Amino acid sequence: EHSSIANIDMGYGTEDRYYAKAVGLKFSSVHKLSVYGFANNLNRTEMPAGNGDSHFVTTANGDYVIDRAGFSYNFDNPRGLFATEGDLDVSYIDGYSEIKNSKRNFFNTGDIFSRSINKSNQYKFALASNHKLGFFENTSYGFTLIPSLKYSTSHENMLSANASFETDTDSLWHEAWLDSLMSDEPTGVMALYGINREKMRQKTDGESLELAIGLEKSIDIPHTEDELRLSGSFRFSSDKDNNYRQRNIEYLRTQSGQFLNEYARNKTFNREWKGNAVYVLKLNDSSFFNFDYHYNFLSLDNDNPIYSLHRLAGWDHAGGNKIGLLPSELGMLDILDKNSHAYWQKNNEHTVNLKYNLGFQAGNNGTANINADIPMKFHRRRMNYTRPDCDKAVERSMVLPNLNINISYNYSNNEKRTVRFWGLEYSLDHEMPSLYNLLDITNDNNPLYVTHGNPGLKNMRKHHLFTQFFYQSPMRNVHRLNMTFDRTDNQVSVAQVFNRETGVTHATPLNVDGNYSYDMKFVNNVYVDKSRRMQLTNTLQLAGNRSVDQIMTDGEERTEMSRVRNFYVNDMAGFNYTSKSTKLMLKGQVFFQYTRSTGDRPNFVTQNYYNYGGILNVRMELPHNFRLETDWTFLARRGLSYSEMNTTESLWNAAVTKTVNDKLSFKLEAYDILNQRKLVVRRVNAQYAEEVYYNPMRSYVILHCVIRLSSRHNKHHAAHEHIEPF
């Protein structure tokens, strides 16, 4: 007996928007085969659900064509001799994105402001295949092979421009900053307040390949319930990038500039071996010991030659050779940049872990669980780094224990329909800094952002504490409180020293203490009536963090750390209603979000940002097999430094579906009907406050035709007639 399911969805709309989906599933008791194909320019990344249908995630920013096709399978031998499962996925993405940035850098001697814009076209083709092959699973000889393959090619064309200023230029030119940033000559506000300006064209071609094979085996220890699990894997990967950059930099205060035309050819090869052994000593049904050993060896080889094409005649100005062109190999021999480099890195990592889990009954309806493990890390890493002017070697070893503790209590009474839960987690983890940051080198490939190494960096130590309280009443009302605290000691940060005359930043990694974050979230979902058709919801979040870093200007004598504290209050209250016939479903919410940022620098300006609004979702079954789905969001932003984005938006989406029969339906879908969507991301830390603006998906209307098919077949065996002998 086997069954088949298929779903087909085709749509076309305004501005040549289109959507196509085809998903098929065939399955029986011993096999399953799923095939799928997706194509759209609605920013939707479709994912097969494994049940003959799919679900999608929408990317709101940018404008993307996303095509995807593939299949997945599994088959179980009826006698248990083998079982296989796997998939093949092919995808293509063609996208355009536009990112605008407004930034305020904090300095004792007066803040520095910057604006930038980045426009890019991206193209990517990717293929991935993963398989799992189990052999002799019902015998003591059973094992599993796990091969995989990933391959991708990518291309990107980018145009960007950025400038820094000694004053906030928002009130001086508003939207005119885009034209001034891209103009041929700096005039007006740019010439008066600008420190530097850079315009850049970039073209990147990339190729990536990864091959991996894994082996897993479980061994049951005779006459016990103990188990030994063994696994190992090998992975090879290569990444190749050809990067072309043409940069025109203007130092406005010194009335000087430079044109850079560069070509970088980066190649990276990785080889990684892993081995794991886990012995599970079972004490009873809920208590056990785990003895783990994990080994990881990584070999990494990188070659990154950089060629200064602007040192050749005819390649030294923006109107010269087109980006992407190269001279002869012979002509490139003498233009190798001093920042060209190559390195190899070897990582040897051993982790031994002892884990204990104790579970026991706590009262008639309660259970308690205590879980603790102490991973001991033995890590050693070495890097050899070479460039035209130097050879460096760096090595770092670490022998440190980590700690993970988990305590929980669960009470469940089915008769009273009551559930209570409490959990507490704590973890301590140590991490080594990047070996590249430990190199005592200077890299000025980007003239505006010069980086330095720091051989004295310490290992980081991270603390994580989490607790949760949960209660469900007989009415199935839910009350939940989550609290999280994270702290990092010796966090690796990047200290920045800014030159006010040229706008050049020198960046050096260093360890800082005092970084932490906390989060408390209280959730209440309460039914108003016994039929549980009306529900009140509320989520209140109080959160905050302290960011510690170092940022200063040339000539500053004081080197105290900069500390910025962010405090967040978010509240969302809602009402849910479902009619008795379920033909009407309504969900309404109002929200308020507030952020306050304070700092300890003498001239730090306290920042207050907030937004508020409401959301309404309606799903309604109408006569004649029509269904209406609509959502409306009202959003107001206040407190942004880029005043043009302090807006009030009304975002409205809607869809009407007409069902003809069980197999056919039509759907009219409209996105951002009022065409008011804006996308803003805001960040504040000890070094800067930043606002990033993305180009949103544009409004559209699209008509879908949806077809659903299914069938079920029984396999009949022919019966031979039995003839009695004469």
N, C-alpha and C positions, 0 to 999 in steps of 0.2 A: 504494500500500500504506500502511495506517495501523494503529496499535495503540492500545488503550485500557487503562488501569489505574485501578482504584478501590479505596479503602480506607475502610471504615466501622467506627467503634468507638463503642459506646454502653454507658454504665455508670451504675449507681445504687447508693447505699450508705447507711450509717448517717448520722444527723444531716442527712438530706436532701442528702448529697453526690452530685453528678452529674458526668458527663463525656460529651461528645459530640464526635465528629470525623468529618468526611466530606471526603475528598480524591479528586479525579478528574484524570486526565491523558490527553489524546489527542494523538498526535504522528505525524509522518511525516518524510520526509527534508527537507521544506521548511517545516514549521510545527510549533508546539507550543502547546497550550492547557491550562492548569492552573486548576482551580477548587477552592476549599476553604471549609470552614465549621467553626468550633470554638466550643464553649461548655462552660464548666466553672466550678465553685466550689472548685477544688483548688489555686488559686494557680499554675496552669500557663499560661505564655505559649507558645502553639503557633506554630511557624514552618514554612511549607511548605518541603520540601527540594528541590522541582523535579523529583522522580523518581516522583511519584505517591504519596508518603508525606510524613510530617512528623516533626519532632523538637521537643522542648519544653525550656524552662528553668523550673524551679520556684523561686518566691520563698518562702523558709521563713517569713519574718515577715509578720504581718498576716493578714487574712482577706478574700480577693478573689474576686469574680465577674469572669471575663474572657471576653468573647465577641468573636469575630473572624470575618470573612468577606471573600472577595475572589477575584480571578483574576489570572493573568499570562499573557502571550502572547508569541510571536515568530513572524515570518513572513519568509522569504527568497524574493524573486522568483527563479525559476530562471534568468532571463537577467541577473541582477545589477543590475536597474534600481533596486531599492530593497530595503531590509530594515527591518523594524520590530520593536520589542519594548517591553513596558510592563507595568504592573500597576495594579490598583486595590485598596485595602485599607481596610476599615471595621472599627473596633473600639469596644468599650464596656467600661469598667471601673467596677465598684462595689466599694469596699473600705472596710475598717475597720482602723485601726492604733492601737496603744497603745505609747507609748515612755516608759520611765522612765529618769531620769538621776541619777547620783550623781557629784558633781564636787568636786575639792579644788584650790583656787587657792593658788599659792605666794606668800607674802609674807615679807619680813624680819621684820615685826612680828608674825608669827603667821599661820598658814594660815586661809583662810576656806572653809567647806564649804557646799555647796548641794544641794538635792534638787528634782527637777521631774518632772511627769507631763504627757503630752500625748496626748489622745484625739481622733481625727478620723475623719470619714466623707468619702470622696472619690468623686466621680462624674466620669467623663470620657468624652466621645464624640469620636472622631478619624477623619478621612478623609484618605487620602494616595493620590496617583496620580502615577506617574513614567513617562515615555515616552522612547524614543530612536528617531528616524526618520532613517534613512540613505538618501540619494538618489544615484543614478548612481555607485555605489561602484566600478564597474569602469572608470570614465572619469576623465579629468583634471578634470572638473567636479564630482566627488563632494563632498558635504558632509553633515553630520549636525546635526539639530535635537534639542534636549533640553528639552522642556517638563515642568513639574511643578506640582503643586498640593497644599497641605496646609491642613487646616482642623480646628479642635478647639474644643470648649466644655468647661468644667470647673466643678464646684461643690464646695465643701468647707465642712463645719461642724466647728469645732474647739472643744474645751474644754481648758484648760491651767491649771496652777498651779505656782508655784515659790517657794522660800524660801531665804534664806541665813542661815548660823549662824557663830558665832565658835568653835565646837567641833564635833568629830565626834560626831554624834548617833546613830550606828549602834548602839552598845551600849546606848543609853538607851531606844529604842523599837522597833527591828527593823522588822517589817512595819507597825506602828502609824503610821508616818510618812505613809502614804497618807491615812488618816482625818484626821490632824492637819492635813495640807496643805489639805484641802478643807473643814474644819470652819468653822462660821459665826464663832466667836470663837476667838482664839489662846489656848490654855491649856497648862498643863504644860510640856513641853520647848520648845514653840514660844514661849511667853511668856517663858521663862527665858533661852533662848539665842538666840532669833531676832533678826535684824537687820531684815529686811523680808520681806514676803510679798505675792505678786501672784496674783490669779485673773483669768482672761480667757476671754471667749467671742468667737469670731471666725467670720465668715461671708464667704466669698469666691466671687464669680462671675467667670469669665474666658472670653474668646473670642480665638482666634488664627487668623490667615490668612496664608498665604505663597504667592505666585505667582512663578514663575521661568521663564526661557527661556534656553537656552544654544545656542551655535553652535560646531561644530568642523570644521576642514578641514585636511587634510594635502596637501602639494604635494611631489611627487618632482622633484628637480632634474635636468633632462635631462642625459644622458651622464655621470652620477655616481651614487653610491649615497647622496648626501646627501638630507636631508628637511627641509622647513619645516612646522612645525605651528602652526596659528593657532586660537585659541579666544577666545570672549567670552561674557559672560552678563549678565543683568539680573535682580535679585531685589527684590521688594516684599514687605514683611511688616508686619502690624499686630497689636498686642496690646492688649487692653482688659481692665481688671480693676476690679471694684467690691468694695471691701473694707470690711467693717463690724467694728468692734472695741469691746467693752465691757470695761474693765479696772478692777479694784478693787485699789488699792495701799495697803498698810499699812506705815508706818514704825514698827516696833515699839518702838524705843528712844526715839523722840521722841513716841510715842503720838499720831501724826498720820496722815493718809491723804488720798487723793484718788481720785475716781471719774472716769474718762474714757470718754466715749461718742463715737466718731469714725467718720467716713465718708470714705474716700479713693477718688477716681475717677482711675485711672491710664490714660493712653493713650500708646502709643508707636508711631511709624511709622518704618520703615527703608526706604531706597532704596540699592541697592548695584549698582555697575557694575564688572565685571572684564574685563580684557583680557590675553591671554598670547600670546607669540610665542617659539617654540623652534626654533632651527636646529641640526640634527644633522650634523656634519661627520664622516663615517666614514673612518677611516684604514685599517682592515682589519676582519676579522670580529669582533675582540674589543676594538678600540681606537677611541675616537671623542672628539670635542669637542662639548660642548653650549653654545650661546650662548642664554641665556634672558632674557626681559624680561617682568615681571609688573606690571600696574597694577591698583590697587584704590581705588575711591572709594566712601565710605560717607557717607550723609546720614541723621542720626538726629534725630527730633523727639519730645520727651517733654513731656507736660502732666500734673501730679500735684497737683490741688487737694485739700486736706484740710479737712474741716468739723468743727468742735468742737461736736457736737450737745449736749454736756452744758452748754453755755452757755444753752440754751433751757429754759424752765420745763417741768417734766414729763419732761425727758430727762436729768436730772442725778442719777439714782440707779438702782441695779440693778433695782428693782421698777417702773421706768417703762416707756416704750414698748419693745415687743419688738424684738430685734435684727433688722435688715433693713428696718425701716420708716424712712421719711424724711419730714421736713416739706415744706411747699411750697417751690418754687424761690425764691419771694420771701422766705420765712423763713430761707433759707440764705445770703442775701447778706451778712449782718452777722456770720456766725460762721466766716469763712474763717480757718484757723489760720495763724500766722506761719511755720510750716514748709512751707506749700504752696510749690510751685516748678514751674518749667518751664525747659527748656533745649533748645538745638539744638547738634548736634555735626557737624563736617565732618572726615573723615579722607581725606587724600591720601597714597597709599603707592605708591612705585615701588621695584622690586627688580630689579637687574641681576645676573645670575649667570653665571659662567664655570665650566664643569664639564669635567673631563678624566678619562677612563677608559682605563687601559692594562691590557691583558690579554696574557699571554704564556705559552708552554709552559715548565714548570720540571721537567725530567727526562722520563722516558718516560711516566709516568702522572700527572704533576702539572701543575697550572695555577696561576698567580698572577694576582692582580688588584689594581690600585691605582686608587682612585677619590678625587678631590679636587674640591671646588667651593667657591667664595668668593662667597656672595651679598652684594652691597652694597645696604644699605637706605637709601632716601631717604624718610623718613616725616615728615609734618606733620599735626598734629591741632589743632583749635580748638573751644572750647566757649564758648557764651554762656549764662549761668545767671541767672535772675531769680526773685525771691521778694518778698513784700510789703515787706520792710525793706531790700532791697539788690539791686543788679545787679552781676554779676561776669563777667569774661571771662578765659579762660586759654588759653594756646597753648604747644605743645611741638613741637620739631623734632628729628629724629635723622638723622645721616648717619654710619653705622657699618658696617664689614664684619663678616660672620659667617664661620665656617669649618666645613667638614665634611670629614673624612678617613676613608677606609675602606681597609684593607689586608687581604688574605686569601690563603691558600694552601690548595689542595685536592688531595689525592692519592687516587686511586681505582684499585684493581687488581681487575678483575673475576675474573681467574683465581684469585687468592688470597683474594678476597672481603674485602679490607681497605680501609678508608676512614680517612683522616686529614684533619683540617681545623683551621686556625687563622685567627682573624680578630681584627682590632683596629679599633675605631671611636673617633673623637674628634670632638666638636662644640662650637662656641662660638656662643652666641646672645645677642642683646641685646633687651631688651624695655622699652617705656616704661610708667610707672605709669598707672593710670586717671586721666583728666583730672578726674573728680569728686574724687579724693583730693587733687588739687592746688589745689582751691578753698579760699580762706581763709574758711570759713563754719563755723557751729556748728548742729547739728541736735539738738534735744531732744524730738523727737516721741515717743520712748520715754524717759520720765522716769528710768528706771533705767539707761539706757545712752545717754549723750550723746556724739555723735561730733563731731570737729573735722577740718578739712582741714590740709594741710601743703604750701604752695607750694614748699618746698625739696627735695622728693623727687628722688632721682637715678634714672637708668635702671638697670635690673637687668642683670646679666651672668651667664649660666649656662654651666657647664662640664659636659660629660658624657663619661665614658670607659668603654668596654666592651671586654672581650676574652673570647674563647671558645676552648677547646681541645676537640677531639672525636676520639675514636678508636673504630673498630669492628673487632674481631678477626675472623679467619676463622670463629670459632664464632658470630659476630654478637653477641658481648658488646659492650656500649656503655659507654664511659667519657667523661664530659663535665664540664668545669669552666668555669663562667661567673663573671666578676668584673666588678662595676660600681662606679663612683665618680661621684657628682654633687656639685657645689658651686655655691652661688649667692652672688654678691657683690652688695651693695646690695639684698638682698632686702627687699621691702616688707612690714613687719610692722605690728602694731597695738599701740602702747604703751598700757597701761591704768593708770589711777590710781583706786584704790578708796577710798571714804569709809566708814570703819567705823561712823560714827554713823547714816548713812542707807542704806548699801548701794548708793549710786549710783556707777556707773563712768563715768569720762571716758576716751574712746578716741581716740587720735591716730595716724595712720599715720606710720611713720618707716623709714629704711633701717637695716638691721643687717647685719653681716658675721659670718662664722664658721659659717654653716649648711652642713652637708654630710651625706651619707649614703653608706654602702658596703654591698655585698652580695657574698658569695661562696657559690656553690652547687656542690656536687660530687655528681654522679649516677653511680652504678654499677649496671648491669643485667647479671648474669652467669648464663648457662645452666649447670646442674649436669650435665646429660647431653647426649650427642651428638644425641639426638632432639629436643632443645630443648622438652621438655614440662615441665621443672622449672626455675624461674628464681629467683634471689635478687636482690632490689633494695634499694638504699639511697640515700637523698637526705639529705645533710647540708648545712645552711645556717647560715652565720655572717653576721650583719648587724648594723648599728648606725647611729646618726645622732647628730648634735649639733644641738640646737635652741637658738637664741639669740633672746632677746626681752627686752622691758622690762615689768615689772609692779611696782607700788609702791602704797603707801597714802598718803593725805593727810598731810602733815607730815613724810614721810620726806625726809631731806636727801640721802642718797646715791641716785644714779641709775645705778649700774652695771647692766650688762646681766645678765640671768638666763641661766644656761647649764645645760641638762639633757642628759645623755648616756644614750641607750638602747642596750643591747646585747642581741641576740637569738641564741639557739641553738635550732635546730629540726632534729630528726632523725626520719626515717621509714624503718624497715626492713621489708621485706616478702618474701613467698614466694608464687610463682605456680605453679599446677599445672594441667595439662590432660591428661586421660586419653587413651590411644591412640585410643580410639573417639570422642573429643571429647564424650562424654556427661556428663562431669564436669569442671567448671572451678571452681577454687578460688583465691581471692586473700586472703591474710592480711597484715595490717600492724600494727606497733606504732609508737607515736610519742611523742615528748617535746618540749615547747616551753617554753622558759625565757626570761624577760625581766627584766633588771635595769636600774633607772633610778637614776642618781646626779646630784646637782646641786651647784653651788658656793655656793649661798646658805647662810648660817650655820646656819639651823635646818631645812635640807632633810632630810627623812626618806627614806633610801634605801628603794626599793621593789623587792620581789622577787615576781614572779608566774610561775606555771608551771601547765601542765596536761599530762596524760599519758593514755594509753589505747591502745585497739586497735580494729582494723576487720577484719571478716570478711565476705567476699562469696562466695556459693556459687551456682552454676548447675548444675542436675542434670536430665538427661533420665531420666524414669521410665517404667515399663511402661505400656502402653495409651495412649500418646501424651500423657502428662502431662509437664510441665516445672515444676521448682521453682526460683525465684530468691529469694534472701534475703540481707539484709545486716544486720549487727549491729555497733553501735559502742558501745564502753565509753569514757567520758570523765570525767575528774576535773579539777576546777578548784580551784586553791589560790592564795591571796594577794590575792583581791579585797577591796577596802575595805568593800563591802556584803556583810557576812558571810553573809546569807541565800542568796547566789548561789555560795558555796564548796561546791558540791554534786558528787556523783558520779552520773552519768546512765548509763542503759542504754537505748540507742535501737535499736529492732528494727523493720525493715520486711520484708515478705514478699509474694510473689505466686506463685500456682499457675495454670498455663495448661493447658487441655485442648484439644487439636487434634482436631476431628471429621473434617475432610478439608482439601483444599487451599484451600477457600473459607471455612470456618467454624471459629472457635475461641472458647472461653470463658476468661475470666481473672478470678480472685479476687485482689484486691489489698488489702493491709492496710498502713497507714502509722502509724508510731510506736505500735506495739501496746501498749507498756507505759506510754504517756502520760507520758514523763519529759523531753521536749525543752525546753530553755531556750536563749535566744539572747542572747549577750553580746558586745559590742564594746568594746575597751579602747584608750585613747589616752593618751600622755604626751608633753608638750612643755615648753618653758621656762616656760609660764604656768600650766599645770594638768595634773592627772591626771583622766581622765574614764572612767566606765563607763556604757555605754548598754545598756538591756535592752529587747528587743522582744517583743511578744506573738507566740508561735510558732503555726504552723499546727496545729490540733487533730487528735487521732487520728481515724482513720476506717477503715472497711472498705467496699469497693466491688466490685461484680460487673460485668464487662465482657462484651459480646458483640461479637466482631470478625469482619467480613466482608471478604474480599478477592476482587476480581473482575478479570479481564483478558480481552482478546480481540484478535484480529489478523485483519484483512480485506485481501484482495487485490482490487484493482479490475480487472474484466475488460472489455475493449472488444469490442463486437459486430463480427464479421467479415462483410463482404458477399460473397455468392456471385458468382463471376465466370463469366459465360455466354459461351461461344465463339460467334462469329457463324456463321450458316448458310452 
